[in-house]
Amino acid sequence: EAQKYATKLLGYSSSTVSQVVREFENRVPLSDTIHHGNTTSKECRIPRVASVIVSIRKFIRERRKKHQDTFAKDVLEHLVDKKYATLNGTKSDYNALLRATQRFLVSLGYVHGRKRSKLHIEEKTSLINNRNAYLTTLIANRNKPSNERLREVYIGESYIHHHYKKFDDSIYDPSDEKDLVKRQLHKGRRYCFAACIQGPDPRGRDNNSMYATAGQNSCIIPESIWIFEGKNPSKDYHATFNNETYMNWFENSVLPALKQPSLIIMDN
């Protein structure tokens, strides 16, 4: 059919067209596969693989943490340093790789300019390590058999003022612009307190009861309750808890009140 159509369009006889086609086939192998447009894969200067994408993200993230401006040429140097791309030393090859790097960054969604987001305070490494150690210890204890598990005891401290929100619960007219309440200059005496809350008993329920007894439920340990009046209301309430008084309370009130092996979790 194709040969007949070519014969009609060209105005030559079918024998002439057949002869031309045979000569062309002898020189150039023909394929039945037809590729429409730019559908075949091309060789890339920068491999589009997960390891390269992650490496670029980490590189840019670390530079931003140090408040260093980052451009495509910096990413190019990083790729060459990590052996993800190569240069032959010529300026034209450098420019070609730079354009490839720019296209690669655009395809990944990177943009240039000031990031429109709030700055965040980064946690200290020591804080992250301490939290990981805390969670590791806590989870390890919870994964132990019930007869080996320690009972969790949480320690915390806080305060309340004598006139704490005393006048905040009242009837008022929202449209009354002259109803102005001044901020209290004196909050009254400051009451500080500390206490321990113990979790459920890991040893479980009584053998003769399907419900936990009072001693097995989560509750405040009454012997650990410590209430006193703060003598320095001008400072933060933490200033009223010093090492001497805290250790005296911990050793003489908290520890004697624990009736079984416990894992003490302190509010730091």
C-alpha positions in Angstrom: 0.0 0.0 0.0 2.8 2.4 0.8 4.5 1.7 -2.5 1.3 2.3 -4.4 0.8 5.6 -2.5 4.4 6.7 -3.3 4.0 5.8 -6.9 0.9 8.0 -7.2 2.5 10.9 -5.4 5.8 10.8 -7.3 4.4 10.1 -10.7 6.9 7.2 -11.4 6.1 3.7 -12.3 5.8 1.0 -9.7 9.0 -0.8 -10.9 11.1 2.4 -10.6 9.8 3.0 -7.0 10.5 -0.6 -6.1 14.0 -0.4 -7.4 14.7 2.8 -5.4 13.3 1.2 -2.2 15.5 -1.9 -2.7 18.6 0.2 -3.2 17.7 2.2 0.0 17.2 -0.9 2.0 20.6 -2.3 1.0 22.2 0.9 2.3 20.1 1.7 5.4 18.3 -1.0 7.5 14.7 -0.2 7.9 12.8 -0.7 11.2 9.1 -1.3 11.7 9.2 0.7 15.0 8.1 4.3 14.7 9.2 6.7 17.4 6.9 9.8 17.7 8.7 12.9 19.0 11.2 13.0 21.8 10.4 9.7 23.5 13.7 8.0 23.7 16.0 8.4 26.7 19.1 10.5 26.4 22.4 10.4 28.2 22.4 12.8 31.2 25.3 14.6 32.6 23.8 14.3 36.1 22.3 10.9 37.1 18.7 11.2 38.1 18.9 8.7 41.0 17.8 9.0 44.6 21.4 9.1 46.0 22.2 12.2 43.9 18.9 14.0 44.9 19.4 13.3 48.6 23.0 14.4 48.4 22.0 17.7 46.8 19.3 18.3 49.4 21.7 17.7 52.3 24.3 19.9 50.8 21.9 22.8 50.3 20.4 22.3 53.8 23.8 22.4 55.5 24.8 25.5 53.7 21.6 27.2 54.6 22.1 26.4 58.3 25.4 28.2 58.1 23.7 31.2 56.3 25.8 30.6 53.2 24.3 31.6 49.8 24.1 28.7 47.4 24.1 28.9 43.6 24.1 26.4 40.8 27.9 26.6 40.5 28.2 25.5 44.2 26.0 22.5 43.5 28.1 21.8 40.4 31.3 21.7 42.5 29.5 19.4 45.0 28.5 17.0 42.3 32.0 16.9 40.9 33.5 16.5 44.3 31.2 13.5 45.0 32.0 11.9 41.6 28.4 12.3 40.4 29.6 14.4 37.4 32.8 14.9 35.6 34.6 17.8 33.8 37.2 17.6 31.1 38.8 20.9 32.1 37.5 23.1 29.2 35.4 26.2 29.7 32.8 25.0 27.2 32.4 21.7 29.1 32.1 23.6 32.4 29.3 25.9 31.0 27.5 22.8 29.6 27.6 21.1 33.0 26.5 24.3 34.7 23.4 24.5 32.4 22.7 20.9 33.0 22.9 21.5 36.8 20.5 24.5 36.5 18.0 22.4 34.5 18.3 19.6 37.0 17.7 21.9 40.0 14.6 23.4 38.3 13.2 19.9 37.6 13.6 19.1 41.3 11.6 22.2 42.2 14.4 24.4 43.6 14.0 28.1 43.2 16.4 31.0 43.9 15.6 33.8 46.3 14.6 34.4 49.9 12.5 31.6 51.4 9.2 33.0 52.7 9.0 31.2 55.9 9.7 31.9 59.6 13.1 31.1 61.0 13.2 28.2 63.5 15.4 27.8 66.5 17.5 24.7 66.1 17.7 22.3 69.0 21.1 21.7 70.5 22.7 18.3 69.8 23.0 17.7 73.5 19.3 18.2 74.0 18.5 15.8 71.1 20.9 13.2 72.6 19.4 13.5 76.0 15.8 13.1 74.7 16.9 10.0 72.7 18.5 8.5 75.8 15.3 9.2 77.8 13.0 7.6 75.2 15.3 4.6 74.8 15.2 4.0 78.5 11.5 4.5 78.8 10.6 2.2 75.8 13.1 -0.4 77.0 11.4 -0.5 80.4 7.9 -0.8 78.9 9.0 -3.7 76.6 10.2 -5.8 79.6 7.9 -8.6 81.0 5.5 -7.3 83.6 7.3 -9.0 86.5 10.6 -7.2 85.5 9.1 -3.8 84.6 9.8 -0.8 86.8 6.8 1.3 87.8 6.9 4.8 86.2 7.0 7.8 88.6 6.8 11.3 87.2 8.1 14.3 89.3 7.0 17.9 88.6 6.8 21.3 90.2 4.8 24.4 89.6 3.1 27.3 91.4 -0.1 29.3 91.7 -0.7 32.9 93.0 -3.1 33.8 95.8 -5.2 36.0 93.4 -4.7 33.8 90.3 -7.4 34.8 87.8 -9.7 35.9 90.6 -11.5 38.5 88.5 -11.5 36.8 85.1 -14.9 35.1 85.6 -17.5 37.9 85.6 -20.4 39.4 83.6 -19.4 42.1 81.2 -20.8 44.1 78.3 -18.8 43.6 75.2 -19.9 46.9 73.7 -19.0 49.0 76.8 -15.8 50.7 75.7 -15.4 52.4 79.2 -15.2 49.1 81.0 -11.5 49.0 81.2 -9.8 46.6 83.7 -6.3 47.4 84.7 -3.7 44.7 85.0 -3.2 43.6 88.6 0.0 44.9 90.1 0.0 42.5 93.0 -0.9 38.8 92.5 -0.8 38.0 96.1 1.3 35.3 97.7 2.9 32.7 95.6 2.3 29.1 96.5 4.8 26.6 95.2 4.3 22.9 95.1 5.9 19.7 93.9 4.5 16.1 93.8 5.0 12.7 92.2 2.5 10.9 90.0 3.0 7.1 89.6 1.8 5.1 86.7 -0.2 1.9 86.9 1.4 -1.0 88.6 3.1 -3.2 85.9 2.5 -6.3 88.1 -1.1 -6.3 87.0 -4.4 -7.0 88.7 -5.1 -9.2 91.7 -5.6 -12.9 90.9 -9.0 -12.8 92.5 -10.3 -9.6 90.8 -10.7 -8.5 87.2 -10.3 -4.8 88.3 -7.2 -3.1 89.4 -7.0 -2.1 93.1 -6.5 1.4 94.3 -2.8 0.9 94.8 -2.4 -0.3 91.2 -4.0 2.7 89.5 -2.2 5.8 88.4 -2.4 8.4 91.2 -0.6 11.1 93.0 1.6 9.8 95.8 0.2 11.6 98.9 3.5 11.4 100.9 5.3 13.3 98.1 3.1 16.4 98.1 5.2 19.5 99.0 3.6 22.9 99.3 5.3 26.1 100.5 5.1 29.8 100.1 7.6 31.3 97.7 9.6 34.2 99.3 10.9 35.8 96.1 7.8 36.6 93.9 9.8 39.0 91.6 11.8 36.1 90.1 10.7 33.0 88.2 9.2 30.2 90.4 12.2 28.0 89.6 14.3 30.2 91.8 12.4 29.0 94.9 13.5 25.4 94.2 17.2 25.2 95.1 19.4 22.2 95.2 19.4 21.9 99.0 15.6 22.0 99.6 14.9 19.9 96.5 17.3 17.1 97.5 16.0 17.1 101.1 12.4 16.7 99.7 13.5 14.0 97.2 15.5 11.9 99.8 13.1 12.3 102.8 9.7 12.4 101.1 9.8 10.9 97.7 12.1 7.9 98.0 10.5 6.5 101.2 7.1 6.8 99.6 8.0 4.4 96.7 7.0 0.9 97.7 8.4 -1.0 94.7 11.2 -0.7 92.2 10.5 2.4 90.1 11.7 4.3 87.1 11.8 8.0 88.2 11.1 10.5 85.4 12.1 14.1 86.4 10.7 17.3 84.9 13.8 19.0 83.7 
